[in-house]
């Protein structure tokens, strides 16, 4: 007898989970409305015989009960007291009650095929970048199926892309009401609140994420600490992330930046190189300042040729990288290659379709610090002509 199960409809949509037994010619499916198929005469399982063969249903149902005896399905886990308190402090509500049991208390997935197809259409719209249409398409769907975790999550992500941050936070909150410790949701909220300049809330969400996904949760905590220039804490969280998953290149990068900011260039060089090596598994990923950070430390320790290569590697990945351009210009200036230094810095403006005042500010400031007075005056005048109200260029 072959046993099968799926928790997918329960975990993702709040519908009933399913189990089945295939014994010889019969395939029995345990669901809110049982199904029985004769796979010999009906291989495509179109004719439900459960009403006609009650004894077969009973026999296979009993076998399933014996086979699964002692196995209690409780996904997602109910929130413990500490989690509920943390979520309450963040403004979310969640139930402390255990999940509803299997069986008829949940919707039968075969009655929800239309809802499933509607969600699939919304997912295709999201993949094509039609986020406003996604939000519209999901409105009725999540209203009818309030426990459709995937629907709420997809809606929240589209709202983020549309800049409707408050609505996105509310939608993510509905996800947490269903699964209070879903790490992806807490990580998304941590990033939202970091961008909203609310580091405390960002940190609390990252801490909750770390309970189920320590590698990702501690990595985000490390990034948050780095943003606050708390380098020791950033490095500590990054190492905890690496303890959980040694392949986390962003955590290696944070270790490198923390060491760089503390003046420990040899340690930083080793960490940056480990990050670059780990990132080879994701060649399309881009980490700003990874190669430039390594180049800075190489230049400071006298390895100028290697530093130049790493600065150029940074600019190959991110042509508008301020760290890459200012760093390489500084290296060239120290070598007396003033023309090359000017060309690299001016490239910051050329690399952007619509350069901002901040980009001009970086160029002017860099020329000033490097002592290239002529270039500093020339680019101050250009910046003033383009941004006449900006006091930096008066």
N, C-alpha and C positions, 0 to 999 in steps of 0.2 A: 504494500500500500504506500502510495506516494503522498507526502504531506506538503502543502504549500501555504504561505500566508503573505499578506501585504498589510502594512500599517500606513501606507502612503495616503490613502484617502482620509484617514483619521488625523495623521500628523499635519497634513497640509491644508485640509479643507474642513475638518471637524465632522466628517461623515463616519460611518461605521468602518471598522477594519474588517477584513475578510480572511477566511481560512477555507481550505478545501482538502478533499481526499479523493484520490483516484485509485480504485480497487478493481482490477480487471477491466470490465467494459464500462463501468459507471464512474462518472465524475460528479462528486457532491460538493456544493459550495455553501458554506455556512455564512449566512447573511441575514439581515432583518427579515427578508423573504427568501426562504431557502430555494436552492436550484439543484436539479439533478438532471444529468444528461447521459444518454446512451451513446458513447463515443464510437460504437461499432456501426450503428445505423444512422447516427446523426453526428458525423465527425466535426461539423462546424458549430455544434452546440446551439442549435436554434430552437429546439423543442424542450421546454422545461417539464420534466416528468414527476416533479416532487409531489404533485397532488394525486398521481396515479400509483406511485410505488412508495407508500408510506413506510413499509417495513424496511426497504433499502435505505431510505432517508434516515430512519431511526438507527439502523445498524451502523451506517457510516458516521452519523452524528455522535453516537456513543463512542466510536473509535476515536473521533477527534477529541471528545471530552477527556478520554483516558490519556491520549497522547499529549494533550496540553495541560493536564492536571498539574497544579503547582506553579504554572507559568502565568504570572499576573501582568497584564499589559497596563502600564500606567504612564504612557507618554502624553504630553510632557509632564515632568514631575511638578507636583504642587510646590508653590513657593514656600520656603521655610520662613520662620519669624523674622530672621535678620534680613532676608531678601525683601520681604514685604515692607519692613521698616525703611530700608534704603529706597525702595521704589516710592513709598509714600512721601519720603523727604524730597524726592525729585518731582513729585506732583502726579505720580501714576497710581492707579488702583489695580489690584489683582486679587483673585480669589485664593483663599487658603484651602478651599475644599479640594478633595482628590478628583481626578478626572472621572467623568461619567463612565459606567461600565460598558462593555461591548454589548452588541445586540440591538434590539429594536428601539432603544432610546435615541439612537443616532440615525441619521438619514441613510438610506440604502444607496450606495454609489450608482447602481443601475438606474435609479430615478433622477440622478443628477448629471447625466451625460451632457445635457444642454448647457448646464452651468459650467461644466469642465471645458466644453468647446468654447464657451464665451471667454473663459480665462485664457485659453490658448490663443484666441484671436487678440486679446489684449497684450499678451506676451509678444506676439509678432509685431504689433503696433509699436511696442516699446523698443524692440530690436531695430526697427526702422526709424526711430527717433520721433515718433508722433505722440509725444507725451501728453499733450492736451487731450487728444482723442483717447488715450489710455485712461485718464482720470474720468472722463465722461463715460466710457464703456464700463468701468468698474463700479460706478456709483450704485446702480441698481443691483449689481451682483453681490457686493458686500452688504448691502441693505437686506437682501434676502438670506444670505448665508453669513451671519455675523462672526462665525468662527473660522471663516476662510482665511487662514493665516497668509497663504501665498497671495491672495488678492489684496489684503491690506498692505503687505510688504511691497508689492509691485506698485500700488497706488502711491505709497510714501516715497519711493524712489523717483517716480515721475514728478511728484510735487517738488522734490528737491531740485530736479533739473529745471523746473519751471520757475524757480525762485520763490515758491510759495512755502517758505520755511515753516511758519507756524502750523499750517495745515499738515505738512509732512511730519512734524513732531507729533501731532495728534494721531495721525495714522500709524506711526511707529508705536505709539502708546497702545493702540488696539492690538498690535502684534504682541506686546508685552503682557497684555491682559490674558492672552491665550497661552503664551510661553514666556514666563517671566525672566528666564535666564538665556534667552536666545542670543548667542554671542554676536551674530551678524548685525542684529538690531541695535544692540548696545554699542557696537563699534561705529555704526552709522551715526548714532546720536552723539557719540563722543566727538566725531569729526565735525558734525553740525555745530555743536556748542563751542568747539575750538574756534571755528570760523566766526561764531557769534561773539567771540571774546568773553566767553563764560568758562574759564578754565576749571573751576570747581566742579560744575556739572559735567563737563567733559571727562574729568578724572573719575568721577563716581561711576559714570557709565563704563569706562574702560576697566575699572576694578570689577564690576559685575561681569563684564565679558570674560575677564581672565579666569573666572571660576570654571567655565566650561572649555575655554580656548585660551590656555595660558600663553601660548606662543604669540598669538595676535593681540591679546589683551595687554600683555606686558610691553609689547612693541609699541602700541599706541601710547601707553603710559610713558614710555621712554621718550617718544617724540614730544609729548606734552611738556615733560620736564625740560627737554632741550629748548623748546620755545620760550620757557621761562628762565633759561640760562642756569638751571639747576643741574650742572653737569655731573656731579657725583650721583645724584638720584637717577638721572637719565642713564648713566652707564650701568647702574645697579639693575634697573628694570630691563635694560637691553640684554644684560647677561642672563637674567631669569628667562627672558624670551628664548635666548639661544640654548639654555639648558633644556627647554621643552622641545625646541626644534633647531638644531645646529645649522640648518640651511637658510635661516632668515637673514637675507642680505641687508635689509633695512636696519635690523638690530646691530649687525656688524658695523654698518655705516654710523649709527649713533655712538657706538663705542669709539670709533675713530674720531668723530667730531669732538666728543667729550675729552679725549686725550689731546687732540689738537688745541682746543681752547685752554687746556691746562698746561700747555707747553711741553707735552711729552710726545715729541714728534716720532721717535722710533716706534713707540707703541701705536701711535696713530697710523703710521705707514703700514704696519702689519695688519691692522684692522681694516683699513681701506682696501688693501690687496685681497684680504679674505672676502670682503663684500663684493669686489669686482669678480672674483672667481665664482662665488655663489650665484651672482646675477647672470652668469652665462646660461643658466638653466631657463632664464626668462629674457631672451635677447631683445624683446620689444619693450621691456620696462626701462624707464628713464628715471634716474635719481640725480636731481640737481645737486651740484657741488661734490659729487663723488670723486670724479677724476680731478677736479680743481682742488679739492681738499688734500688729496694725495700729492698733487703737484706742489702745493704750497709747502707741505712738510719736506718734500724732496728738495725744493729750492733752499729752504732754511738749513738743511743739513749738507748743502754743497753739491747735490746731485742735479746740476742745472740742465744737462742734456735730457735726463729722464723727466725732469719737471716740465720742460718744454713739450715733450711728447704727450704728457698727461693733460696739460692745458689744452693742447690741440684736440685730444680725445674728447675733452669736455665740450669744446666748441663744435666738434663734429656731431655730437648728440644734441646739443642745445646751443644753436648759434647765438642766441640772445643772452646767454649766461653772463651776468655781471661779474660773478666770481672768476669765471674763466677768462674773460677779456681784461679785467683789471689786473688779475694775477699775471697773465702773460705779458701785458704791457709793462708791469713793474719789473718783471724779469728782463725784458728787452732793454728797458731804461738803465737797469743796473749794469748791463753789458755794453752800454753806449750805443745801442741800436735805436736811436730816437725815432727815425722814420718808421721802423717796424712797430714801435710802441704806439705812435700816433695812428697808424693804419688799423691796428687791432682795436684800439679804443673807439675810433670812429665807426668801426664795423658794428658796434652795439646798436647804433642808430639805423644803419643800413639793414641789419638783420630783422628789423621789426616793420611790418606793413604800416603801422600807425604808432610811431614812437611817442611815449608819454613824457610829461615834464620830469618825472622821476628818472627816466632813462637819460635825458639830457643832464639832469643833476648828477648822475653817476659819472658821466663823461667829464663834466666841468670839475667836479670834486677830484677825480683821479688825476687830471692834468695839473690841478693846483698842488696836490700832495706830492706829485712827482717833480714839481718844480719847473714844469714846462709852461712858463708864464704866457708866452705868445699864443700857444694852443688854447690855454685856459681862457684868455681874453676873447679869442676868436669864437669859441664855442659858447661862451657866455652871451655874446652878441647874437648868435644864431638862436639860442634858447630864448632870449628876451624878445626877439622878433616873432617867435612862434607862441610864446606864453608871456605876453607883456604884463599880466597882472601877478605873475609869480615873483615873490620878493627875492627868491634865490638868484635871480638873473638881472637884478637892477644894477 
